[in-house]
Amino acid sequence: MISTLENTQQETERKISPDFVRISAASAMALRLRSGRFSREFDFGGINILLNYDNGCLSDCSYCGLARTRPGAYEEKSFIRVEWPLVDTDELIDRMAEHENKLTRLCISMVTHGSAYKDTVEITRKLREKVKTPLSLLVAPPTLNTERLQTFKDMGVDMIGVGLDAITPETFRKHRTDVPNGSLRWDNYWHIINESRRIFGPWKVNIHTVVGLGETDKEMIDMFYHLKENQILPYLFSFNPEAESRLADWDKAEIKRWRRIQLVKHLIETYDLPKEALTYHEDGSIKKLNAPDNSVANVLSTLDHGTPFMTNGCPNEAGTDVGCTRPYGSYRPSEPFRDYPFQPETGDMAEIRAELALEEIIN
């Protein structure tokens, strides 16, 4: 029988969590762990941490770069199409403490794995001892229950995120459940979402929603209304295919559709756009938008300059700005911005207005 010490030594040599984690390439650059620069410079202080295991995530979502059946070794797989270098957890936390004055938000992303909960607890404990920057968790609902969510709250976790991604039962089953040995369940996800809302409070839970997995505009927009009614934040992503995933050849959402959904989401959240302001074609796409007052003009002017088209993410400590901007979450570095990790500039806004083609849906 292998002793506990030998087990620990083997796990350390294998460089798995909680002793090792992966961080996004942008996070590594922000912490000066690797050199590099963005195509357009901006302040970045959101550090994204991903649990790491030999056998990786045990889920097998059709669009995910970490999917169990995607070809290749787990340590070589990308997540939202960017590199995630492996780092020593203790060294990472020391580096975060050293650069804390520049940090705006921390986030630990769980994966579906039997060790994910206990390892997240251990990493959270270490983080809270040395770093006070607000901490979010992007959780894996199959690994959690009410008691475990309460433990996160008691440990000082500030916000809970849930990667629902597919926003209807049908698209969820198609992309997340109807897979070999799949174990993700729509009802379980919503149980964790609702329990998180109850435990963490209003506007402290966020749901990742992905445009382009087969949902209609109406279904996505109805989800925005539902979440607002329950004081839950929707974070919006545009589907972008991962090479060698089952959706590698799936088309991303047309840019016009994407921009309109970004706009309507912001109008709902900021201007209380009523449901009656929208009508839809038979296929569920937006037909007409009758926004009250000058809300659309405000959004596209200096009064609300570009905010709907920026990356959705958890806020900074003051709650005034996005603290986690996740560059390239919806597009590749070589592609045009789908969401901006900074305030769009005048030229960007001109492109956005052209992409929206609002004359087609506004009288």
Secondary structure, DSSP 8 states (H G I E B T S, - for coil): ---HHHHHHHHHHTT-TTTEEEE-HHHHHHTTSS----SS-----EEEEEE--TT--S---TT-TT-TTSSS-GGG--BTTB---EEEHHHHHHHHHHTGGG--EEEEE--SSTTHHHHHHHHHHHHHHH--S-EEEEE-GGG--HHHHHHHHHHT--EEEEEEES-SHHHHIIIIISSTT----HHHHHHHHHHHHHHH-TT-EEEEEEETSS--HHHHHHHHHHHHHTT-EEEEEE----TTSTTTT-----HHHHHHHHHHHHHHHHH---GGGEEE-TTS-EEEE---TTHHHHHTSGGGTTGGGB----B-TTSSSBS---TTSSS-TTS--SSBSS---HHHHHHHHHHH-GGGT--
